Amino acid sequence: MLLDTASLYFRAYFGMPESVRAPDGTPVNAVRGLLDFIDRLVRDHRPDELVACMDADWRPEWRVELIPSYKAHRVAEEHAAGPDEEEVPDTLAPQVPVIEAVLDALGIARIGVAGYEADDVIGTLATRAKGPVDIVTGDRDLYQLVDDARGVRVLYPLKGVGSLQLTDESWLREKYGVDGGGYADLALLRGDPSDGLPGVPGIGEKTAAKLLAEFGDLAGILAAVGDRTARLTPTQRRRLDESRPYLAVAPKVVRVATDVPVPEHDPALPTGPRDAAALDELAARWNLGGSLERLLTTLGGA
């Protein structure tokens, strides 16, 4: 089981009230909410291995060089003239180091790689995996990794993690008309304002799906632009032709990396804390209470 950790702790933050606080008054709603999420996921799905994948770089320079608008609107305004920093709620940012410390003390593998997003770590680990993989994320971009033959599926939270959309190739074909491998092409054609991806003007989700069904993949669509016998409307042909510079670089930006230099790690699900003393200190300092106790009980049972 691979966790898109930031996706989950953002959901936890907005799903649990800020009145959940440490003794010093610091909100710990994201910390406790994430622990509750992990507890439920382990209880419901019983993974043998669990990795919390992190955004060491949420907006990698190599992606920005290809498409400067990539996630540009998410850069915090106060840092617009300096190094990119993602806009994070003031009361969430201080909780992230606590989350990292708690995961480490528990012994849950936590991986972030400089120059890459969590999506890229997930893509690399999912590609290398020898057995079935469940990816837990609220980010539809990771649908591109779905692969029935290899047992890779996405568990997309609908309400907390107690209600998950099980995303496999059958679901993708019914919803979008593509399989996992075709989802990245659909996404880059359609564009995504939340990621600063312009897409091809006039080509929305349904049109992108129809083009992919007709011509197979992005390369097939571009070949059709130069083939006057191909079934494209004049407007589609013109807009695709005008979008060639974008379409030349978008695949590298949109497709997750699968060759990230992931460090050595032990993904085995812990049955007890790696550092009990550190965990006790964290629990007292941050008022982790029942959330941590329930997770420890679940891990012990697992």
Buried (B, 14 or more C-beta within 10 A) or exposed (E): BBBBBBBBBBBBBEBBEBEBBBEEEBBBBBBBBBBBBBBBBBBEBEBEBBBBBBBBBBBBEEBBEBBEEBBBEBBEEEEEEEEBBBEBEEBBEBBBEBBBBBBBBBBBBBBBBEBBBBBBBBBBBBBEBEEEBBBBBBBBBBBBBBBEEBEBBBBBBEEBBEEBEEBBBEBBBEBBBBBBBBBBBBBBBBBBEEBBBBBBEEBEBEBBBBBBEEBBBBEBBBEBBEEEEBEBEEEBBBBBEEBEEBBEBBBEBBBBBBEBEBEEEEBEBBEEBBBEEBBBEBBEBBBBBEBBEBBBEBBEEB
